Amino acid sequence: MMSPLEILLFVLGAVSLLAVLSSYIFYPVIIAALSRAFPRSWKIDDCFQPRVTVVLAAYNEEAVIREKIE
């Protein structure tokens, strides 16, 4: 017969194990099942070109900054 402390520790260990397994096993399985149940089609636009901003930290680089960027 298990004591109440042993039962509590067993339940706590089982819950902890399920919490870890949920992120590595259960979540990916659920996401895969949902993606197969509700498929989405993707439209690819070859003409789309996103805008890009480059932020560069430079100190006393006025003379050579253009070379470094190019």
mmCIF file of the N, C-alpha and C atoms, coordinates in Angstrom:
data_MODEL
# 
_entry.id   MODEL 
# 
loop_
_atom_site.group_PDB 
_atom_site.id 
_atom_site.type_symbol 
_atom_site.label_atom_id 
_atom_site.label_alt_id 
_atom_site.label_comp_id 
_atom_site.label_asym_id 
_atom_site.label_entity_id 
_atom_site.label_seq_id 
_atom_site.pdbx_PDB_ins_code 
_atom_site.Cartn_x 
_atom_site.Cartn_y 
_atom_site.Cartn_z 
_atom_site.occupancy 
_atom_site.B_iso_or_equiv 
_atom_site.pdbx_formal_charge 
_atom_site.auth_seq_id 
_atom_site.auth_comp_id 
_atom_site.auth_asym_id 
_atom_site.auth_atom_id 
_atom_site.pdbx_PDB_model_num 
ATOM 1   N N  . MET A 1 1  ? 0.850  -1.180 0.000   1.00 0.00 ? 1  MET A N  1 
ATOM 2   C CA . MET A 1 1  ? 0.000  0.000  0.000   1.00 0.00 ? 1  MET A CA 1 
ATOM 3   C C  . MET A 1 1  ? 0.892  1.237  0.000   1.00 0.00 ? 1  MET A C  1 
ATOM 4   N N  . MET A 1 2  ? 0.537  2.187  -0.854  1.00 0.00 ? 2  MET A N  1 
ATOM 5   C CA . MET A 1 2  ? 1.325  3.428  -0.959  1.00 0.00 ? 2  MET A CA 1 
ATOM 6   C C  . MET A 1 2  ? 0.819  4.456  0.042   1.00 0.00 ? 2  MET A C  1 
ATOM 7   N N  . SER A 1 3  ? 1.751  5.187  0.619   1.00 0.00 ? 3  SER A N  1 
ATOM 8   C CA . SER A 1 3  ? 1.377  6.241  1.560   1.00 0.00 ? 3  SER A CA 1 
ATOM 9   C C  . SER A 1 3  ? 0.886  7.458  0.771   1.00 0.00 ? 3  SER A C  1 
ATOM 10  N N  . PRO A 1 4  ? 0.168  8.357  1.428   1.00 0.00 ? 4  PRO A N  1 
ATOM 11  C CA . PRO A 1 4  ? -0.315 9.554  0.730   1.00 0.00 ? 4  PRO A CA 1 
ATOM 12  C C  . PRO A 1 4  ? 0.825  10.394 0.137   1.00 0.00 ? 4  PRO A C  1 
ATOM 13  N N  . LEU A 1 5  ? 1.973  10.423 0.807   1.00 0.00 ? 5  LEU A N  1 
ATOM 14  C CA . LEU A 1 5  ? 3.113  11.178 0.284   1.00 0.00 ? 5  LEU A CA 1 
ATOM 15  C C  . LEU A 1 5  ? 3.632  10.539 -1.005  1.00 0.00 ? 5  LEU A C  1 
ATOM 16  N N  . GLU A 1 6  ? 3.690  9.213  -1.041  1.00 0.00 ? 6  GLU A N  1 
ATOM 17  C CA . GLU A 1 6  ? 4.135  8.524  -2.249  1.00 0.00 ? 6  GLU A CA 1 
ATOM 18  C C  . GLU A 1 6  ? 3.164  8.756  -3.408  1.00 0.00 ? 6  GLU A C  1 
ATOM 19  N N  . ILE A 1 7  ? 1.878  8.747  -3.117  1.00 0.00 ? 7  ILE A N  1 
ATOM 20  C CA . ILE A 1 7  ? 0.868  9.006  -4.150  1.00 0.00 ? 7  ILE A CA 1 
ATOM 21  C C  . ILE A 1 7  ? 1.025  10.420 -4.676  1.00 0.00 ? 7  ILE A C  1 
ATOM 22  N N  . LEU A 1 8  ? 1.208  11.375 -3.772  1.00 0.00 ? 8  LEU A N  1 
ATOM 23  C CA . LEU A 1 8  ? 1.384  12.771 -4.178  1.00 0.00 ? 8  LEU A CA 1 
ATOM 24  C C  . LEU A 1 8  ? 2.624  12.939 -5.051  1.00 0.00 ? 8  LEU A C  1 
ATOM 25  N N  . LEU A 1 9  ? 3.727  12.308 -4.654  1.00 0.00 ? 9  LEU A N  1 
ATOM 26  C CA . LEU A 1 9  ? 4.958  12.399 -5.437  1.00 0.00 ? 9  LEU A CA 1 
ATOM 27  C C  . LEU A 1 9  ? 4.806  11.721 -6.795  1.00 0.00 ? 9  LEU A C  1 
ATOM 28  N N  . PHE A 1 10 ? 4.096  10.607 -6.845  1.00 0.00 ? 10 PHE A N  1 
ATOM 29  C CA . PHE A 1 10 ? 3.848  9.921  -8.105  1.00 0.00 ? 10 PHE A CA 1 
ATOM 30  C C  . PHE A 1 10 ? 3.020  10.798 -9.047  1.00 0.00 ? 10 PHE A C  1 
ATOM 31  N N  . VAL A 1 11 ? 1.955  11.405 -8.521  1.00 0.00 ? 11 VAL A N  1 
ATOM 32  C CA . VAL A 1 11 ? 1.097  12.278 -9.333  1.00 0.00 ? 11 VAL A CA 1 
ATOM 33  C C  . VAL A 1 11 ? 1.883  13.491 -9.801  1.00 0.00 ? 11 VAL A C  1 
ATOM 34  N N  . LEU A 1 12 ? 2.674  14.074 -8.929  1.00 0.00 ? 12 LEU A N  1 
ATOM 35  C CA . LEU A 1 12 ? 3.486  15.229 -9.292  1.00 0.00 ? 12 LEU A CA 1 
ATOM 36  C C  . LEU A 1 12 ? 4.499  14.867 -10.382 1.00 0.00 ? 12 LEU A C  1 
ATOM 37  N N  . GLY A 1 13 ? 5.125  13.709 -10.261 1.00 0.00 ? 13 GLY A N  1 
ATOM 38  C CA . GLY A 1 13 ? 6.062  13.250 -11.284 1.00 0.00 ? 13 GLY A CA 1 
ATOM 39  C C  . GLY A 1 13 ? 5.374  12.982 -12.600 1.00 0.00 ? 13 GLY A C  1 
ATOM 40  N N  . ALA A 1 14 ? 4.190  12.385 -12.568 1.00 0.00 ? 14 ALA A N  1 
ATOM 41  C CA . ALA A 1 14 ? 3.448  12.099 -13.792 1.00 0.00 ? 14 ALA A CA 1 
ATOM 42  C C  . ALA A 1 14 ? 3.020  13.389 -14.487 1.00 0.00 ? 14 ALA A C  1 
ATOM 43  N N  . VAL A 1 15 ? 2.559  14.357 -13.723 1.00 0.00 ? 15 VAL A N  1 
ATOM 44  C CA . VAL A 1 15 ? 2.156  15.641 -14.300 1.00 0.00 ? 15 VAL A CA 1 
ATOM 45  C C  . VAL A 1 15 ? 3.369  16.356 -14.902 1.00 0.00 ? 15 VAL A C  1 
ATOM 46  N N  . SER A 1 16 ? 4.498  16.300 -14.228 1.00 0.00 ? 16 SER A N  1 
ATOM 47  C CA . SER A 1 16 ? 5.718  16.920 -14.749 1.00 0.00 ? 16 SER A CA 1 
ATOM 48  C C  . SER A 1 16 ? 6.160  16.249 -16.044 1.00 0.00 ? 16 SER A C  1 
ATOM 49  N N  . LEU A 1 17 ? 6.093  14.926 -16.077 1.00 0.00 ? 17 LEU A N  1 
ATOM 50  C CA . LEU A 1 17 ? 6.462  14.191 -17.287 1.00 0.00 ? 17 LEU A CA 1 
ATOM 51  C C  . LEU A 1 17 ? 5.517  14.527 -18.435 1.00 0.00 ? 17 LEU A C  1 
ATOM 52  N N  . LEU A 1 18 ? 4.233  14.607 -18.167 1.00 0.00 ? 18 LEU A N  1 
ATOM 53  C CA . LEU A 1 18 ? 3.272  14.976 -19.210 1.00 0.00 ? 18 LEU A CA 1 
ATOM 54  C C  . LEU A 1 18 ? 3.491  16.404 -19.706 1.00 0.00 ? 18 LEU A C  1 
ATOM 55  N N  . ALA A 1 19 ? 3.899  17.300 -18.821 1.00 0.00 ? 19 ALA A N  1 
ATOM 56  C CA . ALA A 1 19 ? 4.169  18.678 -19.244 1.00 0.00 ? 19 ALA A CA 1 
ATOM 57  C C  . ALA A 1 19 ? 5.342  18.730 -20.217 1.00 0.00 ? 19 ALA A C  1 
ATOM 58  N N  . VAL A 1 20 ? 6.379  17.947 -19.943 1.00 0.00 ? 20 VAL A N  1 
ATOM 59  C CA . VAL A 1 20 ? 7.532  17.902 -20.838 1.00 0.00 ? 20 VAL A CA 1 
ATOM 60  C C  . VAL A 1 20 ? 7.158  17.221 -22.149 1.00 0.00 ? 20 VAL A C  1 
ATOM 61  N N  . LEU A 1 21 ? 6.459  16.098 -22.068 1.00 0.00 ? 21 LEU A N  1 
ATOM 62  C CA . LEU A 1 21 ? 6.070  15.376 -23.279 1.00 0.00 ? 21 LEU A CA 1 
ATOM 63  C C  . LEU A 1 21 ? 5.110  16.178 -24.154 1.00 0.00 ? 21 LEU A C  1 
ATOM 64  N N  . SER A 1 22 ? 4.296  17.012 -23.534 1.00 0.00 ? 22 SER A N  1 
ATOM 65  C CA . SER A 1 22 ? 3.327  17.777 -24.323 1.00 0.00 ? 22 SER A CA 1 
ATOM 66  C C  . SER A 1 22 ? 4.017  18.719 -25.294 1.00 0.00 ? 22 SER A C  1 
ATOM 67  N N  . SER A 1 23 ? 5.155  19.278 -24.911 1.00 0.00 ? 23 SER A N  1 
ATOM 68  C CA . SER A 1 23 ? 5.821  20.199 -25.820 1.00 0.00 ? 23 SER A CA 1 
ATOM 69  C C  . SER A 1 23 ? 6.639  19.494 -26.885 1.00 0.00 ? 23 SER A C  1 
ATOM 70  N N  . TYR A 1 24 ? 7.091  18.290 -26.640 1.00 0.00 ? 24 TYR A N  1 
ATOM 71  C CA . TYR A 1 24 ? 7.936  17.597 -27.603 1.00 0.00 ? 24 TYR A CA 1 
ATOM 72  C C  . TYR A 1 24 ? 7.185  16.553 -28.426 1.00 0.00 ? 24 TYR A C  1 
ATOM 73  N N  . ILE A 1 25 ? 6.096  16.016 -27.925 1.00 0.00 ? 25 ILE A N  1 
ATOM 74  C CA . ILE A 1 25 ? 5.383  14.962 -28.644 1.00 0.00 ? 25 ILE A CA 1 
ATOM 75  C C  . ILE A 1 25 ? 3.947  15.365 -28.951 1.00 0.00 ? 25 ILE A C  1 
ATOM 76  N N  . PHE A 1 26 ? 3.180  15.703 -27.928 1.00 0.00 ? 26 PHE A N  1 
ATOM 77  C CA . PHE A 1 26 ? 1.753  15.955 -28.139 1.00 0.00 ? 26 PHE A CA 1 
ATOM 78  C C  . PHE A 1 26 ? 1.495  17.174 -29.016 1.00 0.00 ? 26 PHE A C  1 
ATOM 79  N N  . TYR A 1 27 ? 2.169  18.277 -28.772 1.00 0.00 ? 27 TYR A N  1 
ATOM 80  C CA . TYR A 1 27 ? 1.940  19.498 -29.548 1.00 0.00 ? 27 TYR A CA 1 
ATOM 81  C C  . TYR A 1 27 ? 2.234  19.298 -31.032 1.00 0.00 ? 27 TYR A C  1 
ATOM 82  N N  . PRO A 1 28 ? 3.398  18.735 -31.431 1.00 0.00 ? 28 PRO A N  1 
ATOM 83  C CA . PRO A 1 28 ? 3.624  18.513 -32.864 1.00 0.00 ? 28 PRO A CA 1 
ATOM 84  C C  . PRO A 1 28 ? 2.609  17.556 -33.496 1.00 0.00 ? 28 PRO A C  1 
ATOM 85  N N  . VAL A 1 29 ? 2.180  16.535 -32.753 1.00 0.00 ? 29 VAL A N  1 
ATOM 86  C CA . VAL A 1 29 ? 1.189  15.606 -33.293 1.00 0.00 ? 29 VAL A CA 1 
ATOM 87  C C  . VAL A 1 29 ? -0.145 16.312 -33.500 1.00 0.00 ? 29 VAL A C  1 
ATOM 88  N N  . ILE A 1 30 ? -0.547 17.134 -32.555 1.00 0.00 ? 30 ILE A N  1 
ATOM 89  C CA . ILE A 1 30 ? -1.811 17.876 -32.681 1.00 0.00 ? 30 ILE A CA 1 
ATOM 90  C C  . ILE A 1 30 ? -1.731 18.858 -33.841 1.00 0.00 ? 30 ILE A C  1 
ATOM 91  N N  . ILE A 1 31 ? -0.623 19.565 -33.983 1.00 0.00 ? 31 ILE A N  1 
ATOM 92  C CA . ILE A 1 31 ? -0.470 20.521 -35.081 1.00 0.00 ? 31 ILE A CA 1 
ATOM 93  C C  . ILE A 1 31 ? -0.492 19.807 -36.428 1.00 0.00 ? 31 ILE A C  1 
ATOM 94  N N  . ALA A 1 32 ? 0.177  18.661 -36.531 1.00 0.00 ? 32 ALA A N  1 
ATOM 95  C CA . ALA A 1 32 ? 0.169  17.897 -37.782 1.00 0.00 ? 32 ALA A CA 1 
ATOM 96  C C  . ALA A 1 32 ? -1.238 17.420 -38.118 1.00 0.00 ? 32 ALA A C  1 
ATOM 97  N N  . ALA A 1 33 ? -1.969 16.945 -37.124 1.00 0.00 ? 33 ALA A N  1 
ATOM 98  C CA . ALA A 1 33 ? -3.338 16.479 -37.359 1.00 0.00 ? 33 ALA A CA 1 
ATOM 99  C C  . ALA A 1 33 ? -4.238 17.631 -37.791 1.00 0.00 ? 33 ALA A C  1 
ATOM 100 N N  . LEU A 1 34 ? -4.101 18.779 -37.160 1.00 0.00 ? 34 LEU A N  1 
ATOM 101 C CA . LEU A 1 34 ? -4.918 19.938 -37.539 1.00 0.00 ? 34 LEU A CA 1 
ATOM 102 C C  . LEU A 1 34 ? -4.572 20.434 -38.934 1.00 0.00 ? 34 LEU A C  1 
ATOM 103 N N  . SER A 1 35 ? -3.293 20.398 -39.291 1.00 0.00 ? 35 SER A N  1 
ATOM 104 C CA . SER A 1 35 ? -2.909 20.872 -40.626 1.00 0.00 ? 35 SER A CA 1 
ATOM 105 C C  . SER A 1 35 ? -3.432 19.937 -41.719 1.00 0.00 ? 35 SER A C  1 
ATOM 106 N N  . ARG A 1 36 ? -3.562 18.654 -41.415 1.00 0.00 ? 36 ARG A N  1 
ATOM 107 C CA . ARG A 1 36 ? -4.138 17.727 -42.398 1.00 0.00 ? 36 ARG A CA 1 
ATOM 108 C C  . ARG A 1 36 ? -5.656 17.850 -42.441 1.00 0.00 ? 36 ARG A C  1 
ATOM 109 N N  . ALA A 1 37 ? -6.273 18.159 -41.325 1.00 0.00 ? 37 ALA A N  1 
ATOM 110 C CA . ALA A 1 37 ? -7.732 18.285 -41.276 1.00 0.00 ? 37 ALA A CA 1 
ATOM 111 C C  . ALA A 1 37 ? -8.209 19.578 -41.924 1.00 0.00 ? 37 ALA A C  1 
ATOM 112 N N  . PHE A 1 38 ? -7.441 20.644 -41.804 1.00 0.00 ? 38 PHE A N  1 
ATOM 113 C CA . PHE A 1 38 ? -7.810 21.946 -42.358 1.00 0.00 ? 38 PHE A CA 1 
ATOM 114 C C  . PHE A 1 38 ? -6.687 22.475 -43.243 1.00 0.00 ? 38 PHE A C  1 
ATOM 115 N N  . PRO A 1 39 ? -6.520 21.908 -44.453 1.00 0.00 ? 39 PRO A N  1 
ATOM 116 C CA . PRO A 1 39 ? -5.411 22.352 -45.312 1.00 0.00 ? 39 PRO A CA 1 
ATOM 117 C C  . PRO A 1 39 ? -5.640 23.773 -45.838 1.00 0.00 ? 39 PRO A C  1 
ATOM 118 N N  . ARG A 1 40 ? -4.540 24.473 -46.073 1.00 0.00 ? 40 ARG A N  1 
ATOM 119 C CA . ARG A 1 40 ? -4.590 25.830 -46.617 1.00 0.00 ? 40 ARG A CA 1 
ATOM 120 C C  . ARG A 1 40 ? -3.757 25.861 -47.888 1.00 0.00 ? 40 ARG A C  1 
ATOM 121 N N  . SER A 1 41 ? -4.263 26.566 -48.873 1.00 0.00 ? 41 SER A N  1 
ATOM 122 C CA . SER A 1 41 ? -3.488 26.717 -50.101 1.00 0.00 ? 41 SER A CA 1 
ATOM 123 C C  . SER A 1 41 ? -2.723 28.038 -50.034 1.00 0.00 ? 41 SER A C  1 
ATOM 124 N N  . TRP A 1 42 ? -1.536 28.029 -50.612 1.00 0.00 ? 42 TRP A N  1 
ATOM 125 C CA . TRP A 1 42 ? -0.675 29.206 -50.585 1.00 0.00 ? 42 TRP A CA 1 
ATOM 126 C C  . TRP A 1 42 ? -0.520 29.730 -52.001 1.00 0.00 ? 42 TRP A C  1 
ATOM 127 N N  . LYS A 1 43 ? -0.719 31.028 -52.169 1.00 0.00 ? 43 LYS A N  1 
ATOM 128 C CA . LYS A 1 43 ? -0.520 31.670 -53.456 1.00 0.00 ? 43 LYS A CA 1 
ATOM 129 C C  . LYS A 1 43 ? 0.826  32.386 -53.402 1.00 0.00 ? 43 LYS A C  1 
ATOM 130 N N  . ILE A 1 44 ? 1.707  32.042 -54.338 1.00 0.00 ? 44 ILE A N  1 
ATOM 131 C CA . ILE A 1 44 ? 3.036  32.635 -54.370 1.00 0.00 ? 44 ILE A CA 1 
ATOM 132 C C  . ILE A 1 44 ? 3.074  33.685 -55.468 1.00 0.00 ? 44 ILE A C  1 
ATOM 133 N N  . ASP A 1 45 ? 3.445  34.898 -55.097 1.00 0.00 ? 45 ASP A N  1 
ATOM 134 C CA . ASP A 1 45 ? 3.548  36.000 -56.051 1.00 0.00 ? 45 ASP A CA 1 
ATOM 135 C C  . ASP A 1 45 ? 5.022  36.221 -56.362 1.00 0.00 ? 45 ASP A C  1 
ATOM 136 N N  . ASP A 1 46 ? 5.435  35.869 -57.573 1.00 0.00 ? 46 ASP A N  1 
ATOM 137 C CA . ASP A 1 46 ? 6.839  35.998 -57.960 1.00 0.00 ? 46 ASP A CA 1 
ATOM 138 C C  . ASP A 1 46 ? 7.278  37.449 -58.135 1.00 0.00 ? 46 ASP A C  1 
ATOM 139 N N  . CYS A 1 47 ? 6.327  38.353 -58.294 1.00 0.00 ? 47 CYS A N  1 
ATOM 140 C CA . CYS A 1 47 ? 6.670  39.760 -58.511 1.00 0.00 ? 47 CYS A CA 1 
ATOM 141 C C  . CYS A 1 47 ? 6.857  40.524 -57.201 1.00 0.00 ? 47 CYS A C  1 
ATOM 142 N N  . PHE A 1 48 ? 6.497  39.931 -56.098 1.00 0.00 ? 48 PHE A N  1 
ATOM 143 C CA . PHE A 1 48 ? 6.580  40.623 -54.811 1.00 0.00 ? 48 PHE A CA 1 
ATOM 144 C C  . PHE A 1 48 ? 8.035  40.769 -54.382 1.00 0.00 ? 48 PHE A C  1 
ATOM 145 N N  . GLN A 1 49 ? 8.415  41.984 -54.043 1.00 0.00 ? 49 GLN A N  1 
ATOM 146 C CA . GLN A 1 49 ? 9.735  42.256 -53.498 1.00 0.00 ? 49 GLN A CA 1 
ATOM 147 C C  . GLN A 1 49 ? 9.564  43.084 -52.228 1.00 0.00 ? 49 GLN A C  1 
ATOM 148 N N  . PRO A 1 50 ? 9.893  42.515 -51.071 1.00 0.00 ? 50 PRO A N  1 
ATOM 149 C CA . PRO A 1 50 ? 9.692  43.241 -49.819 1.00 0.00 ? 50 PRO A CA 1 
ATOM 150 C C  . PRO A 1 50 ? 10.699 44.377 -49.648 1.00 0.00 ? 50 PRO A C  1 
ATOM 151 N N  . ARG A 1 51 ? 10.302 45.368 -48.913 1.00 0.00 ? 51 ARG A N  1 
ATOM 152 C CA . ARG A 1 51 ? 11.217 46.456 -48.579 1.00 0.00 ? 51 ARG A CA 1 
ATOM 153 C C  . ARG A 1 51 ? 12.104 46.004 -47.425 1.00 0.00 ? 51 ARG A C  1 
ATOM 154 N N  . VAL A 1 52 ? 13.347 46.392 -47.493 1.00 0.00 ? 52 VAL A N  1 
ATOM 155 C CA . VAL A 1 52 ? 14.304 45.998 -46.465 1.00 0.00 ? 52 VAL A CA 1 
ATOM 156 C C  . VAL A 1 52 ? 15.002 47.245 -45.951 1.00 0.00 ? 52 VAL A C  1 
ATOM 157 N N  . THR A 1 53 ? 15.121 47.334 -44.639 1.00 0.00 ? 53 THR A N  1 
ATOM 158 C CA . THR A 1 53 ? 15.858 48.423 -44.025 1.00 0.00 ? 53 THR A CA 1 
ATOM 159 C C  . THR A 1 53 ? 17.057 47.830 -43.292 1.00 0.00 ? 53 THR A C  1 
ATOM 160 N N  . VAL A 1 54 ? 18.223 48.426 -43.510 1.00 0.00 ? 54 VAL A N  1 
ATOM 161 C CA . VAL A 1 54 ? 19.433 47.970 -42.849 1.00 0.00 ? 54 VAL A CA 1 
ATOM 162 C C  . VAL A 1 54 ? 19.864 49.044 -41.862 1.00 0.00 ? 54 VAL A C  1 
ATOM 163 N N  . VAL A 1 55 ? 20.045 48.661 -40.616 1.00 0.00 ? 55 VAL A N  1 
ATOM 164 C CA . VAL A 1 55 ? 20.515 49.578 -39.589 1.00 0.00 ? 55 VAL A CA 1 
ATOM 165 C C  . VAL A 1 55 ? 21.938 49.154 -39.245 1.00 0.00 ? 55 VAL A C  1 
ATOM 166 N N  . LEU A 1 56 ? 22.853 50.092 -39.351 1.00 0.00 ? 56 LEU A N  1 
ATOM 167 C CA . LEU A 1 56 ? 24.259 49.783 -39.144 1.00 0.00 ? 56 LEU A CA 1 
ATOM 168 C C  . LEU A 1 56 ? 24.838 50.785 -38.155 1.00 0.00 ? 56 LEU A C  1 
ATOM 169 N N  . ALA A 1 57 ? 25.423 50.262 -37.091 1.00 0.00 ? 57 ALA A N  1 
ATOM 170 C CA . ALA A 1 57 ? 26.062 51.132 -36.109 1.00 0.00 ? 57 ALA A CA 1 
ATOM 171 C C  . ALA A 1 57 ? 27.493 51.397 -36.563 1.00 0.00 ? 57 ALA A C  1 
ATOM 172 N N  . ALA A 1 58 ? 27.835 52.664 -36.680 1.00 0.00 ? 58 ALA A N  1 
ATOM 173 C CA . ALA A 1 58 ? 29.186 53.022 -37.125 1.00 0.00 ? 58 ALA A CA 1 
ATOM 174 C C  . ALA A 1 58 ? 29.642 54.259 -36.358 1.00 0.00 ? 58 ALA A C  1 
ATOM 175 N N  . TYR A 1 59 ? 30.913 54.271 -35.989 1.00 0.00 ? 59 TYR A N  1 
ATOM 176 C CA . TYR A 1 59 ? 31.486 55.396 -35.266 1.00 0.00 ? 59 TYR A CA 1 
ATOM 177 C C  . TYR A 1 59 ? 32.741 55.844 -36.008 1.00 0.00 ? 59 TYR A C  1 
ATOM 178 N N  . ASN A 1 60 ? 32.765 57.099 -36.415 1.00 0.00 ? 60 ASN A N  1 
ATOM 179 C CA . ASN A 1 60 ? 33.876 57.671 -37.171 1.00 0.00 ? 60 ASN A CA 1 
ATOM 180 C C  . ASN A 1 60 ? 34.165 56.870 -38.448 1.00 0.00 ? 60 ASN A C  1 
ATOM 181 N N  . GLU A 1 61 ? 33.125 56.567 -39.210 1.00 0.00 ? 61 GLU A N  1 
ATOM 182 C CA . GLU A 1 61 ? 33.262 55.763 -40.416 1.00 0.00 ? 61 GLU A CA 1 
ATOM 183 C C  . GLU A 1 61 ? 32.851 56.534 -41.666 1.00 0.00 ? 61 GLU A C  1 
ATOM 184 N N  . GLU A 1 62 ? 32.750 57.839 -41.581 1.00 0.00 ? 62 GLU A N  1 
ATOM 185 C CA . GLU A 1 62 ? 32.226 58.615 -42.708 1.00 0.00 ? 62 GLU A CA 1 
ATOM 186 C C  . GLU A 1 62 ? 33.007 58.390 -43.994 1.00 0.00 ? 62 GLU A C  1 
ATOM 187 N N  . ALA A 1 63 ? 34.305 58.215 -43.909 1.00 0.00 ? 63 ALA A N  1 
ATOM 188 C CA . ALA A 1 63 ? 35.128 58.110 -45.102 1.00 0.00 ? 63 ALA A CA 1 
ATOM 189 C C  . ALA A 1 63 ? 34.992 56.735 -45.779 1.00 0.00 ? 63 ALA A C  1 
ATOM 190 N N  . VAL A 1 64 ? 34.729 55.682 -45.022 1.00 0.00 ? 64 VAL A N  1 
ATOM 191 C CA . VAL A 1 64 ? 34.761 54.336 -45.598 1.00 0.00 ? 64 VAL A CA 1 
ATOM 192 C C  . VAL A 1 64 ? 33.433 53.597 -45.494 1.00 0.00 ? 64 VAL A C  1 
ATOM 193 N N  . ILE A 1 65 ? 32.385 54.245 -45.016 1.00 0.00 ? 65 ILE A N  1 
ATOM 194 C CA . ILE A 1 65 ? 31.119 53.546 -44.797 1.00 0.00 ? 65 ILE A CA 1 
ATOM 195 C C  . ILE A 1 65 ? 30.511 53.049 -46.101 1.00 0.00 ? 65 ILE A C  1 
ATOM 196 N N  . ARG A 1 66 ? 30.620 53.817 -47.177 1.00 0.00 ? 66 ARG A N  1 
ATOM 197 C CA . ARG A 1 66 ? 30.051 53.393 -48.461 1.00 0.00 ? 66 ARG A CA 1 
ATOM 198 C C  . ARG A 1 66 ? 30.728 52.112 -48.943 1.00 0.00 ? 66 ARG A C  1 
ATOM 199 N N  . GLU A 1 67 ? 32.042 52.016 -48.832 1.00 0.00 ? 67 GLU A N  1 
ATOM 200 C CA . GLU A 1 67 ? 32.760 50.805 -49.231 1.00 0.00 ? 67 GLU A CA 1 
ATOM 201 C C  . GLU A 1 67 ? 32.312 49.584 -48.415 1.00 0.00 ? 67 GLU A C  1 
ATOM 202 N N  . LYS A 1 68 ? 32.192 49.769 -47.136 1.00 0.00 ? 68 LYS A N  1 
ATOM 203 C CA . LYS A 1 68 ? 31.821 48.642 -46.267 1.00 0.00 ? 68 LYS A CA 1 
ATOM 204 C C  . LYS A 1 68 ? 30.418 48.150 -46.556 1.00 0.00 ? 68 LYS A C  1 
ATOM 205 N N  . ILE A 1 69 ? 29.494 49.045 -46.854 1.00 0.00 ? 69 ILE A N  1 
ATOM 206 C CA . ILE A 1 69 ? 28.126 48.643 -47.148 1.00 0.00 ? 69 ILE A CA 1 
ATOM 207 C C  . ILE A 1 69 ? 28.063 47.926 -48.482 1.00 0.00 ? 69 ILE A C  1 
ATOM 208 N N  . GLU A 1 70 ? 28.774 48.441 -49.483 1.00 0.00 ? 70 GLU A N  1 
ATOM 209 C CA . GLU A 1 70 ? 28.751 47.810 -50.813 1.00 0.00 ? 70 GLU A CA 1 
ATOM 210 C C  . GLU A 1 70 ? 29.468 46.489 -50.763 1.00 0.00 ? 70 GLU A C  1 
# 
